[in-house]
Structure formats: C-alpha cells, structure tokens
Amino acid sequence: MCKSLVIVESPIKAKTISKYLGNKYIVKSSVGHVRDLISNKSKNKTNLKRSNLGCNEKETLVQQMGINPYKNWKAEYHILPGKEKIISELKDIANTVHYIYLATDLDREGEAIAWHLKEVIGGNSSKFRRVVFNEITKKSIEKAFKNIGKINMNRVYAQQARRFMDRIVGYMISPLLWKKISRGLSAGRVQSVAVRLIAEREYEIKNFIEDEYWKINLSLLSRENKKIIMDVTHYKNKTFLLKNKKEVNSTIERIKNLSFFVTDRRDKILKKKPPAPLITSTLQQASNLDLGFSVKKTMFLAQKLYEQGYITYIRTDSCFLSDYAIKKVRIYIENRYGSDYLPENPNIYSNQKYSQEAHEAIRPSDVQITNINNCDVDAIKLYKLIWNYFVASQMKSEKYKSIKTTVMADAFKLQSNTKIILFSGWTKALKKSKNINFEFPILDIGSVLLLDEVLPNQIFTKPPPRFSESSLVRELEKRGIGRPSTYAAIITKIKEKGYLKVKKNKFYATKIGEILITRLKKNFSDLVDYHFTARMEKSLDQISEKLINWKNLLNSFFDNFSQQLERAKKDPEEGGMELNITIPTEITCSICNKNMGIKTAITGVFLSCLGYNSEPHEKRCKNTINLISLNDLSKTKEEEKKEKSLNSKTRCKICNMVMDAYLINENFKIYICINNPSCSGYNLKKGEFEKNLNHSFKKIRCDKCKNDMLFKTGRFGKFFMCINNECKNTRKILPNGEISEPKLEPIPFPDILCKQSDTWFVLREGISGIFFAANNFPKSRETRSPFVEELAKFKHLLPKKLHYLASGPQKDNKGNKTIVCFNKLDKKQYIASKKEGKFTGWSAFFIDKKWCVFNK
C-alpha cells in the first residue's frame, strides 16, 4: 500500500500526467462522467415503467426526472451504462492505496465529477484528496500535488442547482409543448433564450423597410497630380445626405463649377493596443471567424490540445496570466522579434463583466513550442491561433499616423481620413491589419485642389445582420446568458432540434422555432427573459461562493415556474398556451376533395388535408403538400434586390404584418402571415414561377425503375421519392443543396457469415450509412456494423464511393478492431473501435482526403 491512485477524466490526460508523476502513482481515467440522474433513457427504463403503474402524474414525473422538488430536492443517481467495469476497477485499486487524488478539471463540472467519483468508490473519506492544475506540465502538476485540498461542495451544489433546473424545465415543459404545439419540441433554461435571440432577429429582418439615400465622393487632384478621394460630409454645417437620383444630378451640376480649398489638416500619431489573450468565448469567436471552425469543433480540438499538455485549461473567463508565463513570453519576444517589440512593463488585462473563474487565460503551456506535428491538421491550426494571440498580447502597441484632411467648396464640406502604419507592433505576431504605407500628398492649408471625378454612391439601409456562431456567442456573453463552456452544447442542441437553419454560415429561425418562442414568451416569461437568465447565472456563482443556499434558490425558481406551468396547461380561453392550429385554405385536396390547411410541425410548413382530423381513424386522409420557402431557393442578385424593396413585401390583410412566401409548385405560390397560426391570413397567387425554382422541383428519374420521383419533406429533411409504390426508392437532398447519389444496391458477402442465424450478410445502405444485414431479411433481422478489415479484404466488391472506408485504420492504438459508424449530425461515415461491446473513445475521420485519428 505504498502507491497512490490519481483519477482524471480522459485517457489522454491520464497518459500525459503519468509521465510526470512516476512509479509512486497509479493514474486512471474515469472516461468522463460516471454517474448521473436516473432518467427514462437509463438501464432502469423497464423497471421505471412498471413502477409507474398505480402512481399519479406527479409521482411518475418525479421518477422520470430522478429528482423530487416536493421533498427537499432528493436526487436519485445511477451509474452510467458502460461505466460499471471502470467503477469496479477503481474500487479494487482504491482498496490497495493510501490516498486517492481526484484530479478532474478545475471548473464546477470537474468538481462535481470528483464528488461523484468519491461517492461511487466509497470507503474511508479521509483517503480522498482534491488536486487541480491549470496546465498539464511537470511544473504545474508538481505544484498541484504540493497544494492538495478537499472537494469544494459549494461548487458541487452550484453545478447540481444548474443541473436540477435544466432537468425541471426539460421534463415538465416538453409534454405540454408536444400537446399544444408539435411532437419533438423541448425547452431549455438557456437554449430557449438563444433561440429567442435568433427568432427576434428574424422578425426584425422580415419587417425591416429599406430607406434609400445617396452619398457623393469626389476624386481630387493635388498640385503634384496625385489623387485623393474625399467624402462630401456636410452642406451648410448639416450632415449631407441625398434622397434620390434627381437630387444627386442637381448636386453634381453645382459641384462641377466649384473651387476646392484645403482648410484643415490634422496629423495624429495613434496607438492600437494588442488584444487580450484568449478566453473560452473569444477562442470560440476567433476560431469561427479566422479558421471557419464551429464552436463544437473548436472546443473538441481545444480539449485534445489541453489533455496532451500543449495549452492551459480551456474553460476560463479570466484574462489573467501567471508571472511565469509572462516572463517566458517576454524572453521569447525579445529573442524572436527584437527589443523594439517588447513593452517596458507586461501588458495587464482586466476581466470581463460576467467573469466567473479566477484561472489563467488560454495560452500555450510552453511558448517555445511554436509548432506541433503529432496532431490533426485542424488542431495544429487552432494551436497556432492560441499561440499567436498569447504572444501578441504581450507585445507593444501598433503605431500609426491618422491624417484627417478637410476641404471646403462653397457651402460643401469634404473630409478624408487616412491611416498609415508606422510600427507594426503586435500585428507582427497576429496579422490583423494591412500594412498601408504610401506617400500621402502634401496638402498645405490654402492649397487648391482640382476636380477629377464625381463618384455618386447609392446606399440602402440594411436590417441587422443574422447571427453567425461567433456573433451569437458574443451576444450570449454580452448579456451574461449561460457560460462560454456551455455554448457549444447550446448551439448544437438548437440545431439538432430544428429551431434554426444554417445557410452560408448564418442562422435562420425556422417557423416552428418562431412559434415556440412566441408561446414561451407569453406563458413562461421568466424562462426566456434575458435579464432573468443572466441573474440566475449570477445566483449560481453566489452558490459557489457560499453567499446563498442552493436549495433556497431552487425552491424560489420552482415555485414561480410551477405557477406558470399550471396556467399554461389551461385552455387558451382561460389564459393557457395557445394551440398550434391548422389554418383552412381554399386549396382542395386531390384525394378526398376536402380543403387543405396550413400546418406547421418540426419538419416545416406544409399543407395538410383537413379530413385527417375530421374523419374516423380508418377514413382519415393523410394527403400533404410540401411548401418550399423562398428563403431556401437560390436567387440572383437582381432577384434578391427586388425582394428587399418595399413593393415586394406582401402584407397580411388581417393584421398588416409581413407575409412569408412559399412555393407549392410551378403554378402556385402562397403567402402566409408571419403571425400564423395566431393569424389566419394567407394569399394564394397563380402564375409561372419556374424561373425561380431550384433543383428541388426538377423531375428526376428513379435509378431503379426509371419512373419519376417526387419532391418530399420528412422528419429527416428533404428528399425525392419514386411514384411507384412497389419501388419506394428515395434520394436525399444534402445540406449543400445537391441531390445525393443513388442508394447502394445490396452487395452480397457470402464469405461473411451471420452468428445468430444460418445465413450470410449483404452490405446495405440506410439513413444511418452502410451496415451488414442478413441476406434472408426479414426472416432473420440480424444486423451489425462492418469491420474495416472486412471492407479492405473485399474491396473489389465495393463501389468507388466506399473505397475510402476500406483504406481506413483496421485497428486502434491498442489493437482493438475498428468498425464503420455514422455521425447523424454531419451525415458522414467515420471509424471507431470497440472493446467488449463498448466504444473505447478512439475514432478516425476522413478529412482532406486522409484519415485523422482522435483519441479521448
């Protein structure tokens, strides 16, 4: 019993740390969380359903949530499926050592994981120690083990309070949303606020009315015959703006006959300070803007870099840098760039308004490591970005000359502002500005300039821009909503739920997302209130600091939430949540001759036969017609310009609001009020719309039976379906707008035998990629993922589009066989490995025509 056990979350982290600790320590990984609240998705789902028999609605809900808000927030935790063996191994080792060091991450979630590990391992509590370190380096780890502590239960309580609130909202509102609006919807304490930001921005853009105005620029010549472009900024000391082309022509005629005199020139030497080192939110924004990485991808890559010891901890709101790090980088700057680039004293940065943690900013663990080679190419790019920001933050300011020149011509005032770089400073490391360095004309006061050319410029006011991932992160942080470490999960969640669409890296709110936010704002005002959500984050921080009691906060939240929930359950006439009704139209159903209605579901807006609900179950008409939003169609610049003009915005005759335009087919277009279904306004328009249609309306032939295929929208998106009911062939429409290749015809693999039946496999392709299925389906329903080594062995049987899978790694770094998997979010195949039926955390992705390996 001479050794100590050290537990971390990640196998990579465990491997890195073990190099520095030596033989006196056994370093093991919990592979993330080991315990969570029981749920209806857990292993106990069957027993949970049985126990629900004879329970009332409240008791059933408590069992499903795993927490009881009615009995002092009693929680029921369970070991996560697949973690039983890990826990058993940790318990066995724990019984043989003197001390157990819980070295999980240093944020609140890491503190909670440490507490859960202590609870499931059990035994003598005095054996447990808590160690934290900001970076995985020998120096940092040795320092951490000299400053051991205990689990901070206040931080655990704060994490539990957040988890409990999120569980309450999700489990208690979702059934109501399914009943009142549409199946598949959910609400979240922070995710709903993020959807509100996008939906309200969408509303502003749709209702925006452009204003036209003109500005005039003049090209003038100096006495050296050098050109200078100047803006006409004032007329008779008032801001100069022209409303139309007529005013522009009149002004140009007046300007042509004027003389131009330099009345003022001001040269200023200005400095631009370097940006602060990256924190979680600015890392996400910089990565998205500079590298094009999503927030989720950024955090995934950054976590790998941290675990491998290349960078410091990635979940931080603090711009603080340690004295050690500053000393090292100042030496590097002086040696690499010269003393001219090194400020006399280190640059100090203040933390932001909602800063929570007192950790360091994100920086390289060793500034001397300028490049890393043993990582994925995207991880290398992200490391270089972090390195550049860190080094730049400790360099001198950029110095430039600002030249402001004023010219008068009668009552017209002209100005120009020019920037000339004098000293690059921090931009030498972080290339953020162009080096503008030309000889500006010498313009003395009183100099006469000659008119060279008049440059009129027509401008239209623009609506606020749609959110991108980086701008949404910036807005959430500015408002104090959520924490940067949760933004990746928030954005991924609302994408998957269908509350927004992504087009050209911009977020478009879907109709179901708009309806959801409208209902939540009316019935759960606190839940989607920006200030309330920000105040709740502050309250969680106060729990961490032991300023307020965590259960008191939960009780206050739950009491108010319960009252709003009960009101929302009532009928709309009594103040309850409004139903997502179907709006009748004059369009006739082609099957039963009843009218069709406008309906919105999680799959989009469509026309549904009114006979579906008015008839008995066996006589229901299930006919639907897909509606294609004009936002989804490719438009020329001329069409976009026309669409933006005032005359192109059709307004509802009932409420005078803007209407959304949809195409039914080549001959019909329908305008639907943006307040639908609260407003029943719509307008049907007949005409020839073929020129506006994209590939979605092209007639394509079925690759199997050669019949026509019709455009459809389903729960998995847009697709084509063969009109032949016996064929039922489909072709997906990919996110980039292209039609997918024909589905793979079943490929026989007679040499690969089934285990559960006396038959062999065929390779098939479904909505989740390729898989092996018994050749005598449906008699035998045996299926499994193919091993990469099997595809490699029979590569000659595969079509060319699958050859890349056959070339993938056949074993992971520990010798486990690899299989082909499917990523539902990206709709792409990848490779992973399993051991004893459980995923190992090893995976490989086909990026830039090569396999890139990731190892948790």
C-alpha angles and dihedrals in degrees: 000000000000098000131079128220119232117193123197131167102242132055089218090052090048091052093048094047095046089062090064102038100056132204097320091074133060107210116202135172127228089199092231125304118009100185137033142164113291113257141177087261094059129100089266093063094112093048089045091056091049092050090052091068107106094012123120122237094266094051091047091052092049091052091049094048096045091223130086113212089179094061106048093287097293108187131207113208128187136190110262114250111267094023097089093093093047091051091047091052092048091050092051092051092043090060091058101049137073097222138024116207115202103207100173122143119300098239126090093269090053089050090052092050089052090052092048090050090052091049096049095043092047124172127108108002092205089070092067122094130178121221128176132184132181095215136022099241130123092249094050095045094048089051091049093053090052090055104047120167143168133272110282101231093189089064089047090052090051090053091047091050090053091046093048094049092049091049092049093051095045098045099040102041100039097070089051092051091049091052099043104032119009142321116264097034124129139175130218135195092240105012092062090055089052090051089049091056091053095042094049091048088051090052091051092050094048093050096042116122116204123230120206122220138157135222127192126220122190129208107215132186125224123214088265086058092248120146125239123182115218134182122228097231106165141025117194088348092303126112109272115233129147123208104205147006093267092060090046093055092047092050093048091055090053094047093052091067098047133101119230123219130182106237101170142011124182123187116193131180107220135179131215114207120226118258119259119261112272125277125185097278097042090046089056092048096045092046092051095046100038102031103022092235120150118239090250093052092046093054092044093053093041091053090054092050090050094048091050090053098248099116139021125259111309103209104076139123095194128101091197118130124196121244089242093056093046092050092051095048093046089055089049094049093050092049096042105036104016135250091285088073096048117090118225092244130023116271111250122202127201121227123250127260098265097036109153110174129060094212130119125275118260109278141145113282088226118023089200089071099083096165135026122203108181095070139080114282092247092051088053090053091050092048090052090051091053091045092050094051092047095050093042091052090065098045131094122277122270110256123209141161118242113204116194114186126187124199127184127206111177104300093342120103120203127191139182130188119200130183122206119185112230100170125013096210114164092001087075087075099029108037100211104141135045116248100244105187115155133135108266115214115261103246113182120195107270094029116142119231126199124225111246104169141348114228113193115195123201113208133185122201111247132218119242110285121258116255122264122194092266096047092046090053089049092050094047091050093046091054094044092240114156121329126284091245089063098046095089091055092045095052093044091050097052090046092052093046092057097240090129141022126218118224122169089346092303126117119239117188113232121226092251089051091053092049091048093053093045091055095044093049090054100042105024103033095163094050094062098029111120096213094045092052092048091048089051090055089053090050091054088053089051090054088055089053092048092243096125135023114256096217092050089056091049092049092051092048094046096048092054093041093050092053092052091046094053091050091049091054092062124094115279090248089061095049097273127138113298116247124244094240129185112250112221118232136187091248111116124225111245092216108043102011092236119130123273123232136210109250132178123205136158088276093058141262118324144150116260128189111254088218089076095080100024096061133063115270096261092050098044117133110223097187115141135176121210118233117209115210113228086227087069094055126090111249135189119238089253091054092048091050091050091047091054094052119101095247093056093061109093113207129210114255091214104049102007092236125139116273129224115233122225133176119228095181140315091300106038136056124180128203115207125192112250087230090063126161090026088052120044095206118134137149126208117209127192123204147099108302100160093113090060096051124103128204090293090084098040114117110240129185124241109251090216108043100010093234122132120277123220127217114248140172121216141161090285095049136260122345146150121250128196114247089222105096091203093054101044091179116165137195121200125224108228125224090256090059096254123128112247121246117265114282118267113266111233109274116209117231101184091169092061108075129202119244100208097045140029096257142079137253134261123198112241136177124224139161088289097050130258125344142163117254132178111267092229096057127186092029088059117029096188113142136165143162116271119247114238090232089058092053090047092051093051098033090133089068094055127089116244093257089067098044091096090063091053089054094055126108110289094201135026126235090278097048098259115145117252128229136196114257136177130232107216094197097051094030090226136127119241137169127250138165133232134201119198090345095308127107111249097208092250115124141161129207129197103237126165091354095305138086115257117196126217124187123191 
